[in-house]
């Protein structure tokens, strides 16, 4: 049995792009992590405690803020290590919501 001859096949070099875990270019991933860190750093004490807010606008703003943060945390910080750097005493990493009957 003869070995296949691949001499007529053009070989293209792979592009020199470093990929992150999620399959995006690493520079884009790094930028998203920087934005996530900035958003966590800018989170106010009122936003951290939105569930205990006595004004509905503070609760609604905090809920929207943390919904966006939780999406980023799930994508960029699955183990919660970055989240722990910024969270105040008494707060924990958000747990994924489990759907079900009420």
JOPE-V707359 format. One record per helix or strand. SS is the DSSP state (H for helix, E for strand). FROM is the first residue (numbers start at 1). TO is the last residue. If there is no record, write none. Layout:
ss=SS from=FROM to=TO
ss=SS from=FROM to=TO
This chain:
ss=E from=19 to=19
ss=E from=25 to=25
ss=H from=26 to=41
ss=H from=45 to=48
ss=H from=50 to=52
ss=H from=56 to=76
ss=H from=81 to=86
